[in-house]
Amino acid sequence: MLTPEKAFRIIYGKIKREWKVAFLTCFLLGVVIHMPVLLSDIPNHDGLDSMYFDQNMITSGRWFLMVACGFSSFYTLPWVIGILGILFLSGTAVVLCELLEIRKTWAVVLTSGLLVSFPALASTFAYVFTLDGYMLAMLLAVSAVLFTKKYARGYLPGAVCLAFSMGTYQAYLSFAMILSIFAILMLFAGEKAGSAQAAGKMAADRKGKSDQVRGAFLWALHYLYMGVLGAGLYLVLLQVLLKVQGKVLADYQGIDGMMSGTAGGSGIFSSAVSMYRDFFAFTFKGNVLFQNVISLMACMLLGIVTTVAAVLLMRNRKYWKNPVRLVIIVLAVLVLPLATNIILLISPSVTYHLLMRYQWVLYLIGAVALVSSSDFGKAGIWLEWAACLGAFVLVFGYGITDNIAYSNLQKRYEKTYAYCVRLLDRIEQTEGYYPGIPIAMVGVVGDEQYPSTDLTLAVTSNMIGMNGDSLLYRGDNYRSFIRNYLGATLNILPAEAMEEMYYSQEYIDMDSFPGADSIRIIDGVMYIKTENATTR
């Protein structure tokens, strides 16, 4: 039996150099870029209710989230959760480099950099209480594709990985679909040996062009097997666990339609048009991929370099001599926007948060992979330098964007704290107040009596949980914030308690807080008006 030291040395010796570079780059950059949120307790509105949360989200279809988040306990511990999440993300960087066959050091470093700096990750950090589970879900999603590519029956363990990924967070299904299409493109475009699908393709090469395409097509079906089996296993386990717990799916984000088959009821053609429209709208107008002239130029440079590399690859390998292969490649590219927005097919009415758009980073990573993995002679050197420059500028710019968002999140907390201190003092000084008095309020902070001080909207406009001046949107947000940060307990009633009073002239005539007449006690209930004075 080997000693632990010898065993670790053997294992370490088998780790490829590019794996080490990918993992360390992602981890170190992750700690540096996201340090503000790792070392602070700056919750967003959802985080106020999640200081301790068992993550039992089976009614949202996330039956494995409770286990995935359980490693860091169910307490919101930003440092522990953040480090664990970055470790999972570093593993994802390794899997991506292996899957896309990224070997050159500059490309490995920038692949990890793009993955860990993309603003969708910062938006996910705003929901730090569930970050580690989501990052594990992403690692499982990309691992599903790697298993399928590497092994003849890899779609079986791949299906298991996909099922547990979806059982943690369904949005990363797009990761698996996009990477599967990338793998299929590599298969038909002609890739290096090193995977089971490549070996199958080379065997077909010896039998002629028709058998070559047929062999590649049969290998491409493995990704379909993985997806179908994985989704099926996910749904079966979901149904079983719902029955065990005696629960049903909630209507949140249209998830209940997934089991009834009504989620995509608007029609396939209409849904496809919406998916393409949303894809291009977010890509060019989403204020995420580029936010200024410099990041726009970097994206354009990366796009031009990728286009030139693709054209050179087609010329060198004479794809036009095999029309069937060329048609399959074109069709795979055309399907990419649909795979990216697959969630809109499942639930057309979904509210598309930025943390659900993380998959857009794969196009940037794919561009780096394409340029770095092909040999174009002297032209290739210039292409690599251009791709390196474009990707580096984006990594730096995204890192700045993340920290601007974190800065505003910190300021939102500070302003919310100051606001709630004043409000709590006024509540306790109101004549007739007593501990436990029923309190009814809408919860929105008015913007007429307070100046807008969020200076980050040009950057954070599409980063959910990061923009705005306050953490408060509902009455229970006040209850959670005041309880957790001010140490007082308020008996804030459900929103329905405001239904009759809200449209009354008496409420309309009240001042908005901090006005003198912003708090009234009527029939034993304390009514607090915080929204704009002109709001009805």
C-alpha positions as CSV (number, residue, x, y, z in Angstrom):
1,M,0.0,0.0,0.0
2,L,1.3,3.4,-0.9
3,T,1.9,6.1,1.6
4,P,-0.3,9.3,1.3
5,E,2.8,11.2,0.1
6,K,3.6,8.7,-2.7
7,A,-0.1,8.5,-3.7
8,F,-0.3,12.3,-4.0
9,R,2.9,12.4,-6.0
10,I,1.6,9.8,-8.5
11,I,-1.7,11.6,-8.8
12,Y,0.0,15.0,-9.2
13,G,2.3,13.6,-11.9
14,K,-0.7,12.5,-14.0
15,I,-2.3,16.0,-14.0
16,K,-1.6,17.7,-17.3
17,R,0.2,21.1,-17.2
18,E,-2.7,22.9,-18.9
19,W,-5.1,21.5,-16.2
20,K,-2.9,23.0,-13.5
21,V,-2.7,26.4,-15.3
22,A,-6.4,26.5,-15.8
23,F,-7.3,25.6,-12.2
24,L,-4.8,28.0,-10.6
25,T,-5.6,30.8,-12.9
26,C,-9.3,30.5,-12.4
27,F,-8.9,30.2,-8.6
28,L,-6.5,33.1,-8.1
29,L,-8.4,35.4,-10.4
30,G,-11.6,34.4,-8.8
31,V,-10.3,35.4,-5.3
32,V,-8.8,38.7,-6.6
33,I,-11.9,39.8,-8.7
34,H,-14.6,38.7,-6.2
35,M,-12.7,39.5,-3.0
36,P,-15.2,42.4,-2.0
37,V,-18.2,40.0,-1.9
38,L,-16.1,37.2,-0.3
39,L,-15.1,39.4,2.7
40,S,-18.4,41.2,3.2
41,D,-21.9,40.5,4.3
42,I,-23.8,42.5,1.6
43,P,-27.0,40.6,0.8
44,N,-29.4,41.5,-2.0
45,H,-33.2,41.4,-1.5
46,D,-33.4,37.6,-1.7
47,G,-30.5,37.2,0.6
48,L,-32.3,39.0,3.4
49,D,-34.5,35.9,3.9
50,S,-31.7,33.4,3.4
51,M,-29.3,34.0,6.4
52,Y,-30.2,30.4,7.1
53,F,-31.9,28.4,4.3
54,D,-32.1,24.7,3.9
55,Q,-32.3,25.1,0.1
56,N,-35.2,22.7,-0.3
57,M,-36.3,24.0,-3.6
58,I,-37.9,20.9,-5.0
59,T,-41.0,22.9,-5.8
60,S,-38.9,24.8,-8.3
61,G,-37.5,21.5,-9.7
62,R,-34.2,21.8,-7.9
63,W,-34.3,18.5,-6.0
64,F,-30.5,18.3,-5.6
65,L,-29.8,21.9,-4.5
66,M,-30.2,21.0,-0.9
67,V,-27.3,18.5,-1.1
68,A,-25.2,20.7,-3.4
69,C,-25.4,23.6,-1.0
70,G,-25.1,21.4,2.1
71,F,-21.3,21.2,1.9
72,S,-21.0,24.7,3.2
73,S,-23.8,24.4,5.7
74,F,-27.2,26.2,5.2
75,Y,-25.9,29.4,6.8
76,T,-24.9,32.3,4.5
77,L,-21.1,32.3,4.9
78,P,-19.8,34.4,2.0
79,W,-16.1,33.4,2.4
80,V,-16.7,29.7,2.8
81,I,-19.4,29.5,0.1
82,G,-17.4,31.8,-2.2
83,I,-14.2,29.8,-2.0
84,L,-16.0,26.5,-2.5
85,G,-17.9,28.0,-5.5
86,I,-14.6,29.2,-7.0
87,L,-13.1,25.8,-6.5
88,F,-16.0,24.2,-8.4
89,L,-15.6,26.9,-11.1
90,S,-11.9,26.2,-11.4
91,G,-12.8,22.5,-12.0
92,T,-15.1,23.8,-14.8
93,A,-12.2,25.7,-16.3
94,V,-10.2,22.5,-16.4
95,V,-13.0,20.5,-18.0
96,L,-13.5,23.2,-20.6
97,C,-9.9,23.2,-21.6
98,E,-9.9,19.5,-22.0
99,L,-13.2,19.4,-23.8
100,L,-12.3,22.1,-26.3
101,E,-8.6,20.8,-26.5
102,I,-7.1,24.1,-25.4
103,R,-3.4,23.5,-24.9
104,K,-1.5,26.7,-25.4
105,T,-0.8,28.5,-22.1
106,W,-2.1,32.0,-23.2
107,A,-5.4,30.4,-24.3
108,V,-5.8,28.4,-21.1
109,V,-5.2,31.5,-19.0
110,L,-7.7,33.6,-20.9
111,T,-10.3,30.8,-21.0
112,S,-10.1,30.7,-17.2
113,G,-10.1,34.5,-17.0
114,L,-13.2,34.9,-19.2
115,L,-15.0,32.2,-17.2
116,V,-14.3,33.8,-13.8
117,S,-14.7,37.4,-14.7
118,F,-17.9,37.3,-16.9
119,P,-20.5,39.6,-15.2
120,A,-23.1,36.8,-15.0
121,L,-20.9,35.3,-12.3
122,A,-21.0,38.6,-10.3
123,S,-24.7,38.5,-10.6
124,T,-24.7,35.0,-9.2
125,F,-22.4,36.2,-6.3
126,A,-25.3,38.6,-5.4
127,Y,-27.1,35.4,-4.5
128,V,-24.1,34.1,-2.6
129,F,-26.3,31.9,-0.3
130,T,-26.7,29.5,-3.2
131,L,-23.5,30.2,-5.2
132,D,-21.7,26.9,-4.4
133,G,-24.6,24.8,-5.5
134,Y,-24.9,26.6,-8.8
135,M,-21.2,26.3,-9.5
136,L,-21.4,22.6,-8.8
137,A,-24.3,22.4,-11.2
138,M,-22.2,24.1,-13.9
139,L,-19.3,21.7,-13.3
140,L,-21.7,18.7,-13.6
141,A,-23.1,20.1,-16.9
142,V,-19.8,20.5,-18.6
143,S,-18.6,17.2,-17.3
144,A,-21.6,15.5,-18.9
145,V,-20.3,16.6,-22.3
146,L,-16.7,15.6,-21.6
147,F,-17.8,12.1,-20.5
148,T,-19.8,11.8,-23.7
149,K,-16.9,12.9,-25.9
150,K,-14.2,10.9,-24.2
151,Y,-15.7,7.4,-23.9
152,A,-17.6,5.1,-26.1
153,R,-20.5,4.8,-23.6
154,G,-19.7,8.1,-22.0
155,Y,-23.3,9.3,-22.6
156,L,-24.4,7.1,-19.7
157,P,-22.3,8.8,-16.9
158,G,-22.9,12.0,-18.9
159,A,-26.6,11.6,-18.5
160,V,-26.3,11.1,-14.7
161,C,-24.2,14.3,-14.5
162,L,-26.7,16.2,-16.6
163,A,-29.6,15.0,-14.4
164,F,-28.0,16.1,-11.2
165,S,-26.9,19.4,-12.8
166,M,-30.6,20.2,-13.8
167,G,-31.7,19.0,-10.3
168,T,-29.5,21.7,-8.9
169,Y,-30.2,24.6,-11.4
170,Q,-31.9,24.0,-14.7
171,A,-30.3,27.1,-16.4
172,Y,-27.0,25.3,-17.0
173,L,-28.7,22.9,-19.4
174,S,-27.7,25.5,-22.1
175,F,-24.1,25.0,-21.1
176,A,-24.3,21.3,-21.9
177,M,-26.2,21.9,-25.2
178,I,-23.8,24.6,-26.5
179,L,-20.8,22.5,-25.6
180,S,-22.3,19.5,-27.2
181,I,-22.7,21.5,-30.4
182,F,-19.1,22.7,-30.1
183,A,-18.0,19.1,-29.8
184,I,-20.1,18.1,-32.8
185,L,-18.5,20.9,-34.8
186,M,-15.1,19.7,-33.8
187,L,-16.1,16.2,-34.9
188,F,-17.2,17.2,-38.4
189,A,-14.6,19.9,-38.9
190,G,-11.9,17.3,-38.2
191,E,-10.1,17.3,-34.8
192,K,-7.0,15.8,-33.3
193,A,-6.9,12.3,-31.9
194,G,-7.4,12.0,-28.2
195,S,-11.0,11.1,-27.7
196,A,-13.3,8.2,-28.3
197,Q,-15.3,10.1,-31.0
198,A,-12.0,11.1,-32.7
199,A,-11.0,7.4,-32.8
200,G,-14.3,6.5,-34.3
201,K,-14.0,9.2,-36.9
202,M,-10.5,8.1,-37.9
203,A,-11.7,4.5,-38.3
204,A,-14.5,5.8,-40.6
205,D,-11.9,7.8,-42.6
206,R,-10.3,4.6,-43.8
207,K,-13.6,3.5,-45.3
208,G,-14.3,6.5,-47.6
209,K,-16.0,9.8,-47.4
210,S,-19.6,8.5,-47.1
211,D,-18.7,6.2,-44.3
212,Q,-16.7,9.0,-42.7
213,V,-19.7,11.3,-42.5
214,R,-21.9,8.4,-41.4
215,G,-19.4,7.5,-38.6
216,A,-19.3,11.1,-37.4
217,F,-23.1,11.4,-37.5
218,L,-23.4,8.2,-35.3
219,W,-20.9,9.7,-32.8
220,A,-22.9,13.0,-32.8
221,L,-25.9,11.0,-31.7
222,H,-24.2,10.2,-28.4
223,Y,-24.8,13.8,-27.4
224,L,-28.5,13.4,-28.1
225,Y,-28.5,10.2,-26.1
226,M,-26.9,12.0,-23.2
227,G,-29.4,14.8,-23.3
228,V,-32.5,12.7,-23.6
229,L,-31.4,10.2,-20.9
230,G,-30.3,13.0,-18.6
231,A,-33.5,15.0,-19.0
232,G,-35.5,11.8,-18.5
233,L,-33.6,10.8,-15.4
234,Y,-34.1,14.3,-14.0
235,L,-37.8,14.3,-14.5
236,V,-38.2,10.8,-13.1
237,L,-36.3,11.7,-9.9
238,L,-38.2,14.9,-9.7
239,Q,-41.6,13.2,-9.9
240,V,-40.5,10.6,-7.3
241,L,-39.2,13.1,-4.8
242,L,-42.2,15.3,-5.2
243,K,-44.4,12.4,-4.3
244,V,-42.2,11.4,-1.3
245,Q,-42.4,15.0,0.1
246,G,-46.0,15.4,-0.8
247,K,-45.4,18.6,-2.9
248,V,-46.2,19.9,-6.3
249,L,-44.2,22.2,-8.6
250,A,-44.7,25.9,-8.1
251,D,-45.7,28.3,-10.8
252,Y,-42.5,30.3,-10.3
253,Q,-40.9,31.1,-13.7
254,G,-43.4,28.7,-15.4
255,I,-41.7,25.7,-13.9
256,D,-45.0,23.9,-13.3
257,G,-45.6,23.7,-17.0
258,M,-42.5,21.5,-17.4
259,M,-44.4,18.4,-16.1
260,S,-47.8,19.3,-17.6
261,G,-46.2,19.9,-21.1
262,T,-47.8,23.3,-21.4
263,A,-44.7,25.4,-20.9
264,G,-44.0,25.9,-24.5
265,G,-47.6,26.3,-25.6
266,S,-47.0,29.3,-27.8
267,G,-46.0,27.1,-30.7
268,I,-42.6,25.9,-31.9
269,F,-42.1,28.4,-34.7
270,S,-43.2,31.3,-32.6
271,S,-40.9,30.2,-29.8
272,A,-38.0,29.8,-32.1
273,V,-38.4,33.3,-33.5
274,S,-38.6,34.6,-29.9
275,M,-35.4,32.7,-29.0
276,Y,-33.5,34.1,-32.0
277,R,-34.8,37.6,-31.3
278,D,-33.8,37.4,-27.6
279,F,-30.4,36.0,-28.5
280,F,-29.4,38.8,-30.8
281,A,-31.1,41.5,-28.6
282,F,-29.0,40.4,-25.5
283,T,-25.9,40.0,-27.5
284,F,-25.9,43.4,-29.1
285,K,-28.0,45.5,-26.6
286,G,-27.7,43.6,-23.3
287,N,-25.1,45.9,-21.9
288,V,-23.1,42.9,-20.7
289,L,-20.8,41.6,-23.5
290,F,-19.6,45.2,-24.1
291,Q,-20.4,48.4,-22.2
292,N,-18.0,50.9,-23.8
293,V,-16.0,51.6,-26.9
294,I,-13.0,49.6,-25.6
295,S,-14.9,46.4,-24.8
296,L,-16.9,46.8,-28.0
297,M,-13.6,47.0,-30.0
298,A,-12.3,43.9,-28.1
299,C,-15.5,41.9,-29.0
300,M,-15.3,43.0,-32.6
301,L,-11.6,42.1,-32.8
302,L,-12.3,38.7,-31.3
303,G,-15.2,38.2,-33.7
304,I,-13.1,39.2,-36.8
305,V,-10.3,36.9,-35.7
306,T,-12.6,34.0,-35.2
307,T,-14.2,34.6,-38.6
308,V,-10.8,34.7,-40.3
309,A,-9.7,31.5,-38.5
310,A,-12.9,29.7,-39.5
311,V,-12.5,30.7,-43.2
312,L,-8.8,29.6,-43.2
313,L,-9.8,26.3,-41.6
314,M,-12.5,25.7,-44.3
315,R,-10.0,26.6,-47.0
316,N,-7.2,24.4,-45.7
317,R,-9.5,21.4,-45.1
318,K,-11.5,21.9,-48.3
319,Y,-14.9,21.5,-46.7
320,W,-16.7,22.4,-49.9
321,K,-15.6,19.1,-51.4
322,N,-18.0,17.3,-49.0
323,P,-21.3,19.2,-49.1
324,V,-23.0,16.9,-46.5
325,R,-20.3,17.7,-43.9
326,L,-20.6,21.4,-44.8
327,V,-24.4,21.4,-44.4
328,I,-24.1,19.7,-41.0
329,I,-21.6,22.3,-39.8
330,V,-23.8,25.2,-41.0
331,L,-26.9,23.7,-39.4
332,A,-25.1,23.2,-36.1
333,V,-24.0,26.9,-36.1
334,L,-27.6,28.0,-36.8
335,V,-28.9,25.9,-33.9
336,L,-26.6,27.6,-31.4
337,P,-28.9,30.5,-30.6
338,L,-31.7,28.0,-29.9
339,A,-29.5,26.0,-27.6
340,T,-28.4,29.2,-25.8
341,N,-32.0,30.2,-25.1
342,I,-33.5,26.7,-24.5
343,I,-35.1,28.0,-21.3
344,L,-37.5,30.2,-23.5
345,L,-38.8,27.0,-25.1
346,I,-39.5,25.4,-21.7
347,S,-41.0,28.6,-20.3
348,P,-41.6,31.5,-22.7
349,S,-42.7,33.8,-19.9
350,V,-39.6,33.4,-17.9
351,T,-38.0,36.5,-16.3
352,Y,-34.5,36.1,-17.8
353,H,-32.0,37.1,-15.1
354,L,-28.4,37.8,-15.9
355,L,-27.2,34.8,-13.8
356,M,-29.3,32.7,-16.3
357,R,-27.2,34.1,-19.2
358,Y,-23.8,32.8,-18.1
359,Q,-23.7,30.6,-21.2
360,W,-22.8,33.6,-23.5
361,V,-19.3,33.4,-22.1
362,L,-18.9,30.1,-24.1
363,Y,-18.9,32.0,-27.4
364,L,-15.9,34.0,-26.2
365,I,-14.1,30.9,-24.9
366,G,-15.0,29.1,-28.2
367,A,-13.3,31.9,-30.1
368,V,-10.2,31.6,-28.1
369,A,-10.3,27.8,-28.5
370,L,-10.7,28.0,-32.3
371,V,-7.8,30.4,-32.8
372,S,-5.4,28.6,-30.5
373,S,-6.0,25.0,-31.7
374,S,-5.4,25.6,-35.4
375,D,-2.1,25.9,-37.3
376,F,-2.3,28.7,-39.9
377,G,1.4,29.3,-40.3
378,K,2.5,33.0,-40.1
379,A,-1.0,34.2,-40.3
380,G,-1.8,32.1,-37.3
381,I,0.7,34.0,-35.2
382,W,-1.0,37.3,-35.9
383,L,-4.4,35.7,-35.2
384,E,-3.2,34.5,-31.9
385,W,-1.8,37.9,-30.9
386,A,-5.1,39.5,-31.9
387,A,-7.2,37.0,-30.0
388,C,-5.0,37.2,-27.0
389,L,-5.3,41.0,-26.9
390,G,-9.1,41.0,-27.4
391,A,-9.7,38.4,-24.7
392,F,-7.3,40.1,-22.2
393,V,-9.1,43.4,-22.6
394,L,-12.4,41.7,-22.0
395,V,-11.2,39.9,-18.9
396,F,-9.8,43.1,-17.5
397,G,-13.0,45.0,-18.4
398,Y,-15.3,42.4,-16.9
399,G,-13.3,42.4,-13.7
400,I,-13.8,46.1,-13.4
401,T,-17.6,45.7,-14.1
402,D,-17.9,43.1,-11.4
403,N,-16.3,45.4,-8.8
404,I,-18.4,48.4,-9.9
405,A,-21.4,46.2,-9.2
406,Y,-20.1,45.1,-5.8
407,S,-19.4,48.7,-4.9
408,N,-23.0,49.6,-5.6
409,L,-24.2,46.6,-3.7
410,Q,-22.3,47.7,-0.7
411,K,-23.7,51.2,-1.0
412,R,-27.3,49.8,-1.3
413,Y,-26.7,48.0,2.0
414,E,-25.4,51.1,3.7
415,K,-28.3,53.2,2.5
416,T,-30.8,50.6,3.5
417,Y,-29.2,50.3,7.0
418,A,-29.5,54.1,7.5
419,Y,-33.0,54.2,6.2
420,C,-34.2,51.3,8.4
421,V,-32.6,52.9,11.5
422,R,-34.6,56.0,11.0
423,L,-37.8,54.1,10.2
424,L,-37.5,51.8,13.2
425,D,-36.9,54.8,15.5
426,R,-40.1,56.5,14.1
427,I,-42.1,53.3,14.5
428,E,-41.1,52.9,18.1
429,Q,-41.8,56.6,18.9
430,T,-45.3,56.6,17.4
431,E,-48.0,57.0,20.0
432,G,-49.9,53.8,20.4
433,Y,-47.0,51.6,19.4
434,Y,-46.3,48.4,21.4
435,P,-44.0,45.4,20.6
436,G,-45.9,43.0,18.3
437,I,-48.4,45.6,16.9
438,P,-49.6,44.5,13.4
439,I,-47.9,46.6,10.8
440,A,-49.1,46.9,7.2
441,M,-47.0,48.4,4.5
442,V,-46.3,48.1,0.7
443,G,-42.5,47.9,1.2
444,V,-41.3,50.0,-1.8
445,V,-39.0,52.9,-0.9
446,G,-40.2,56.0,-2.7
447,D,-37.9,57.9,-4.9
448,E,-39.6,61.4,-4.8
449,Q,-38.5,62.2,-1.3
450,Y,-35.0,60.7,-1.7
451,P,-32.5,61.5,-4.5
452,S,-31.4,58.7,-6.7
453,T,-27.7,58.1,-5.8
454,D,-27.1,55.0,-7.9
455,L,-24.3,56.1,-10.3
456,T,-23.7,52.6,-11.8
457,L,-26.8,52.1,-14.0
458,A,-24.7,52.5,-17.2
459,V,-22.8,49.4,-16.0
460,T,-25.2,47.5,-13.9
461,S,-28.5,48.1,-15.6
462,N,-28.9,44.4,-16.6
463,M,-27.2,42.9,-13.5
464,I,-30.1,41.8,-11.3
465,G,-29.6,42.3,-7.6
466,M,-26.8,44.8,-8.2
467,N,-28.4,48.1,-9.3
468,G,-30.7,50.5,-7.5
469,D,-30.5,52.4,-4.2
470,S,-32.2,50.0,-1.8
471,L,-32.5,46.3,-0.8
472,L,-36.2,46.8,0.1
473,Y,-39.0,45.8,-2.3
474,R,-41.6,44.1,0.0
475,G,-42.8,44.4,3.5
476,D,-41.1,41.2,4.5
477,N,-37.8,42.6,3.3
478,Y,-38.1,45.2,6.1
479,R,-38.9,42.5,8.6
480,S,-35.9,40.5,7.6
481,F,-33.5,43.4,7.4
482,I,-34.5,45.0,10.7
483,R,-34.5,41.6,12.5
484,N,-31.1,40.5,11.1
485,Y,-29.2,43.8,11.2
486,L,-30.9,46.0,13.8
487,G,-32.0,43.3,16.2
488,A,-35.7,44.2,16.4
489,T,-38.7,42.2,15.6
490,L,-41.6,43.7,13.7
491,N,-45.0,42.1,13.1
492,I,-45.3,43.0,9.5
493,L,-48.5,41.6,8.0
494,P,-48.8,39.9,4.6
495,A,-49.3,42.1,1.5
496,E,-53.0,41.2,1.4
497,A,-53.5,43.3,4.5
498,M,-53.0,46.5,2.4
499,E,-55.6,45.6,-0.2
500,E,-58.6,47.6,1.3
501,M,-56.5,50.4,2.8
502,Y,-54.3,51.0,-0.3
503,Y,-57.0,52.6,-2.4
504,S,-58.7,54.5,0.3
505,Q,-58.6,58.3,0.3
506,E,-57.1,58.2,3.9
507,Y,-54.1,56.3,2.7
508,I,-53.7,58.5,-0.4
509,D,-53.7,61.6,1.7
510,M,-50.9,60.2,4.0
511,D,-47.4,61.6,3.6
512,S,-44.6,59.3,2.5
513,F,-41.9,58.4,5.0
514,P,-40.2,60.4,6.5
515,G,-43.2,62.8,6.3
516,A,-44.9,63.7,9.6
517,D,-48.1,61.8,8.7
518,S,-46.5,58.8,7.1
519,I,-47.4,56.4,10.0
520,R,-51.0,56.0,11.3
521,I,-52.6,53.5,13.6
522,I,-56.1,52.6,12.4
523,D,-58.3,50.0,14.1
524,G,-55.2,48.6,15.9
525,V,-53.1,48.3,12.8
526,M,-50.1,50.5,12.1
527,Y,-50.1,51.6,8.5
528,I,-46.8,52.9,7.0
529,K,-46.6,54.7,3.7
530,T,-43.1,54.5,2.2
531,E,-43.8,54.8,-1.5
532,N,-44.1,58.0,-3.5
533,A,-46.7,60.5,-2.2
534,T,-48.5,60.5,-5.6
535,T,-48.7,56.7,-5.8
536,R,-52.2,55.3,-5.5
